[in-house]
Amino acid sequence: MIQRIQTVYLLVVAILMVVMMSLPVGSFVSADYSIPATEFTNLAIVSADGVSDYAPWALFVILTVAAIVSLATIFLYRKRMLQIRLTLFNSILLVGYYVTLVVFVFMLKEDCRFVPSWAVCLPLISIILNWLAIRAIGKDEVLVKAYERLR
């Protein structure tokens, strides 16, 4: 199971999702820098004085589901077509994360500008790793079909 490259890809995706849950997504900064920055995380928006006034819990839920699906997909190594479908679902879920993030940013922006953190690229890296895992699982499926045909 762990000796397959797609297992490594899916494990890295799960790890990246857990890391993304704990890192800030970015901050809201006023145009003239007169108002201190407000930190935007996946679970809360914390102002400079430490008050959390809004909870974008949908971002956290999407990342949690993506991490769980990625971990569950690792153990479905005998059902390769289901593994491909779940990995594709995980990629669509991560695209949905970006859509949800953009919606939250435009909803909360007001007269400030959003400065993204470096952690915003982690779901994109996960989408690429999911694509690589789908290709590797497909190669395994073709290999198994060829083996069964020879039998």
Contacts in CASP RR format, 6 or more apart in sequence:
PFRMAT RR
TARGET T0000
AUTHOR 0000-0000-0000
METHOD contacts of the structure
MODEL  1
MIQRIQTVYLLVVAILMVVMMSLPVGSFVSADYSIPATEFTNLAIVSADG
VSDYAPWALFVILTVAAIVSLATIFLYRKRMLQIRLTLFNSILLVGYYVT
LVVFVFMLKEDCRFVPSWAVCLPLISIILNWLAIRAIGKDEVLVKAYERL
R
1 7 0 8 1.000
1 74 0 8 1.000
1 75 0 8 1.000
1 77 0 8 1.000
2 8 0 8 1.000
4 77 0 8 1.000
4 136 0 8 1.000
4 140 0 8 1.000
5 132 0 8 1.000
5 136 0 8 1.000
6 83 0 8 1.000
6 132 0 8 1.000
6 133 0 8 1.000
6 134 0 8 1.000
6 136 0 8 1.000
6 137 0 8 1.000
6 140 0 8 1.000
7 74 0 8 1.000
7 77 0 8 1.000
9 129 0 8 1.000
9 130 0 8 1.000
9 132 0 8 1.000
9 133 0 8 1.000
9 136 0 8 1.000
10 70 0 8 1.000
10 71 0 8 1.000
10 73 0 8 1.000
10 74 0 8 1.000
10 87 0 8 1.000
10 129 0 8 1.000
10 130 0 8 1.000
10 133 0 8 1.000
11 70 0 8 1.000
11 71 0 8 1.000
11 74 0 8 1.000
12 126 0 8 1.000
12 129 0 8 1.000
13 66 0 8 1.000
13 67 0 8 1.000
13 70 0 8 1.000
13 90 0 8 1.000
13 126 0 8 1.000
13 129 0 8 1.000
13 130 0 8 1.000
13 133 0 8 1.000
14 67 0 8 1.000
14 70 0 8 1.000
14 71 0 8 1.000
14 74 0 8 1.000
16 122 0 8 1.000
16 123 0 8 1.000
16 125 0 8 1.000
16 126 0 8 1.000
16 129 0 8 1.000
17 63 0 8 1.000
17 64 0 8 1.000
17 66 0 8 1.000
17 67 0 8 1.000
17 70 0 8 1.000
17 122 0 8 1.000
17 123 0 8 1.000
17 126 0 8 1.000
18 67 0 8 1.000
19 119 0 8 1.000
19 122 0 8 1.000
20 42 0 8 1.000
20 63 0 8 1.000
20 119 0 8 1.000
20 122 0 8 1.000
20 123 0 8 1.000
21 42 0 8 1.000
21 43 0 8 1.000
21 60 0 8 1.000
21 63 0 8 1.000
21 64 0 8 1.000
21 67 0 8 1.000
23 41 0 8 1.000
23 117 0 8 1.000
23 119 0 8 1.000
23 122 0 8 1.000
24 39 0 8 1.000
24 40 0 8 1.000
24 41 0 8 1.000
24 117 0 8 1.000
24 119 0 8 1.000
25 40 0 8 1.000
25 41 0 8 1.000
25 42 0 8 1.000
25 59 0 8 1.000
25 101 0 8 1.000
25 116 0 8 1.000
25 117 0 8 1.000
25 119 0 8 1.000
25 120 0 8 1.000
26 39 0 8 1.000
26 40 0 8 1.000
26 41 0 8 1.000
26 114 0 8 1.000
26 115 0 8 1.000
26 116 0 8 1.000
26 117 0 8 1.000
26 119 0 8 1.000
26 120 0 8 1.000
27 37 0 8 1.000
27 38 0 8 1.000
27 39 0 8 1.000
27 40 0 8 1.000
27 114 0 8 1.000
27 115 0 8 1.000
27 117 0 8 1.000
28 37 0 8 1.000
28 38 0 8 1.000
28 40 0 8 1.000
28 45 0 8 1.000
28 108 0 8 1.000
28 109 0 8 1.000
28 112 0 8 1.000
28 113 0 8 1.000
28 114 0 8 1.000
28 115 0 8 1.000
29 35 0 8 1.000
29 37 0 8 1.000
29 112 0 8 1.000
29 113 0 8 1.000
29 115 0 8 1.000
30 111 0 8 1.000
30 112 0 8 1.000
30 113 0 8 1.000
31 111 0 8 1.000
31 112 0 8 1.000
31 113 0 8 1.000
35 48 0 8 1.000
35 112 0 8 1.000
36 47 0 8 1.000
36 48 0 8 1.000
36 49 0 8 1.000
37 48 0 8 1.000
37 115 0 8 1.000
38 45 0 8 1.000
38 46 0 8 1.000
38 47 0 8 1.000
38 48 0 8 1.000
38 112 0 8 1.000
39 45 0 8 1.000
39 46 0 8 1.000
39 47 0 8 1.000
40 56 0 8 1.000
40 104 0 8 1.000
40 105 0 8 1.000
40 108 0 8 1.000
40 114 0 8 1.000
42 56 0 8 1.000
42 59 0 8 1.000
42 60 0 8 1.000
42 63 0 8 1.000
43 55 0 8 1.000
43 56 0 8 1.000
43 57 0 8 1.000
43 59 0 8 1.000
43 60 0 8 1.000
44 52 0 8 1.000
44 54 0 8 1.000
44 55 0 8 1.000
44 56 0 8 1.000
45 52 0 8 1.000
45 53 0 8 1.000
45 54 0 8 1.000
45 55 0 8 1.000
45 56 0 8 1.000
45 108 0 8 1.000
46 52 0 8 1.000
47 53 0 8 1.000
54 108 0 8 1.000
56 104 0 8 1.000
58 100 0 8 1.000
58 104 0 8 1.000
59 97 0 8 1.000
59 100 0 8 1.000
59 101 0 8 1.000
59 104 0 8 1.000
62 93 0 8 1.000
62 94 0 8 1.000
62 96 0 8 1.000
62 97 0 8 1.000
62 100 0 8 1.000
63 97 0 8 1.000
63 123 0 8 1.000
65 93 0 8 1.000
66 90 0 8 1.000
66 93 0 8 1.000
66 94 0 8 1.000
66 97 0 8 1.000
66 123 0 8 1.000
66 126 0 8 1.000
69 86 0 8 1.000
69 89 0 8 1.000
69 90 0 8 1.000
69 93 0 8 1.000
70 87 0 8 1.000
70 90 0 8 1.000
70 126 0 8 1.000
70 130 0 8 1.000
72 86 0 8 1.000
73 83 0 8 1.000
73 86 0 8 1.000
73 87 0 8 1.000
73 90 0 8 1.000
76 82 0 8 1.000
76 83 0 8 1.000
76 86 0 8 1.000
77 83 0 8 1.000
80 137 0 8 1.000
80 138 0 8 1.000
80 140 0 8 1.000
80 141 0 8 1.000
80 144 0 8 1.000
81 141 0 8 1.000
83 137 0 8 1.000
84 134 0 8 1.000
84 137 0 8 1.000
84 138 0 8 1.000
84 141 0 8 1.000
87 130 0 8 1.000
87 133 0 8 1.000
87 134 0 8 1.000
87 137 0 8 1.000
88 130 0 8 1.000
88 134 0 8 1.000
90 126 0 8 1.000
90 130 0 8 1.000
91 127 0 8 1.000
91 130 0 8 1.000
91 131 0 8 1.000
91 134 0 8 1.000
94 123 0 8 1.000
94 124 0 8 1.000
94 126 0 8 1.000
94 127 0 8 1.000
94 130 0 8 1.000
95 127 0 8 1.000
97 123 0 8 1.000
98 123 0 8 1.000
98 124 0 8 1.000
101 120 0 8 1.000
105 114 0 8 1.000
END
